[in-house]
Amino acid sequence: MSLTDRGAEVSGFDRSAAMIEIARRHLRDADLRVHDLAEPLPWKDQTFDIVVASLVLHYLPNWSDPLTEFHRVLAPRGRLLVSVNHPGAFPIVHPDLAYFGVTEYTEDYEFDGKSVDLTFFHRPLSAMARSFAEAGFGIVGIHEPPADPDTPAEVLPPGLKPGGEFIGFLFFDLQAR
Ligand SMILES: C[S@@+](CC[C@H](N)C(=O)[O-])C[C@H]1O[C@@H](n2cnc3c(N)ncnc32)[C@H](O)[C@@H]1O
């Protein structure tokens, strides 16, 4: 069930026009824009009760500016929900790369039969916590959710079952101080 189905007034953005087009098909009443998170957000101070940054921050080398912007557009004591690639998986998948420090890395994925390189910026857990604190957020909770039990098994990676636990993504529940 989407946030709009639950009665929320939703605004959203992605720097990809194609992703915004897909989002528009699902969320007809939402204010959806093409925008780059590396730029200041196009909303006034204290516009939102909740900001959700789903699987995007790990593409940015700088977290300070976007987190400061999230804090600016949130109401006092507003919540920021962040999900990122789990930093604990990084040394398992890339034992040759530096865990401590912001480390750029590229992985090859296949989408619709096409090979695509995706570039990420790993950062250790301590650096994530420091960035949240510096931007004015307190950590309410950290979650490592299992795969959704309703996910069809054929779309999950080998070895992962619907409802199964895995070190894939890390979720932060944050509150503006
Ligand atoms: C893994 S997808 C997640 C999509 C969606 N947020 C979700 O959770 O289903 C990562 C998305 O981040 C977007 N993205 C990457 N860098 C971005 C940036 N600097 N500003 C805005 N969007 C960005 C990509 O275009 C892509 O749609």
The ligand as a MOL file (V3000), in Angstrom:
LIG
                    3D

  0  0  0     0  0            999 V3000
M  V30 BEGIN CTAB
M  V30 COUNTS 27 29 0 0 0
M  V30 BEGIN ATOM
M  V30 1 C 18.0720 1.7480 -6.6100 0
M  V30 2 S 17.1330 3.0180 -7.3690 0 CHG=1
M  V30 3 C 15.9260 3.3530 -6.1200 0
M  V30 4 C 14.6900 3.9060 -6.7140 0
M  V30 5 C 13.5870 4.2490 -5.7040 0
M  V30 6 N 14.0250 5.3320 -4.8350 0
M  V30 7 C 13.2000 3.0430 -4.9160 0
M  V30 8 O 13.5540 2.9200 -3.7400 0
M  V30 9 O 12.5560 2.1590 -5.4880 0 CHG=-1
M  V30 10 C 18.2260 4.4070 -7.2430 0
M  V30 11 C 17.6230 5.6770 -7.8010 0
M  V30 12 O 18.4400 6.7680 -7.3890 0
M  V30 13 C 18.4010 7.7230 -8.4130 0
M  V30 14 N 19.5240 8.6480 -8.2200 0
M  V30 15 C 20.8490 8.3580 -8.2190 0
M  V30 16 N 21.5710 9.4570 -7.9680 0
M  V30 17 C 20.6720 10.4710 -7.7890 0
M  V30 18 C 20.7920 11.8640 -7.5190 0
M  V30 19 N 22.0100 12.4510 -7.3780 0
M  V30 20 N 19.6760 12.6090 -7.4230 0
M  V30 21 C 18.4440 12.0370 -7.5620 0
M  V30 22 N 18.2590 10.7160 -7.8280 0
M  V30 23 C 19.3630 9.9550 -7.9480 0
M  V30 24 C 18.4880 6.9020 -9.6820 0
M  V30 25 O 18.0530 7.6400 -10.8040 0
M  V30 26 C 17.5990 5.7260 -9.3260 0
M  V30 27 O 16.2710 5.9470 -9.7310 0
M  V30 END ATOM
M  V30 BEGIN BOND
M  V30 1 1 1 2
M  V30 2 1 2 3
M  V30 3 1 2 10
M  V30 4 1 3 4
M  V30 5 1 4 5
M  V30 6 1 5 6
M  V30 7 1 5 7
M  V30 8 2 7 8
M  V30 9 1 7 9
M  V30 10 1 10 11
M  V30 11 1 11 12
M  V30 12 1 11 26
M  V30 13 1 12 13
M  V30 14 1 13 14
M  V30 15 1 13 24
M  V30 16 1 14 15
M  V30 17 1 14 23
M  V30 18 2 15 16
M  V30 19 1 16 17
M  V30 20 1 17 18
M  V30 21 2 17 23
M  V30 22 1 18 19
M  V30 23 2 18 20
M  V30 24 1 20 21
M  V30 25 2 21 22
M  V30 26 1 22 23
M  V30 27 1 24 25
M  V30 28 1 24 26
M  V30 29 1 26 27
M  V30 END BOND
M  V30 END CTAB
M  END
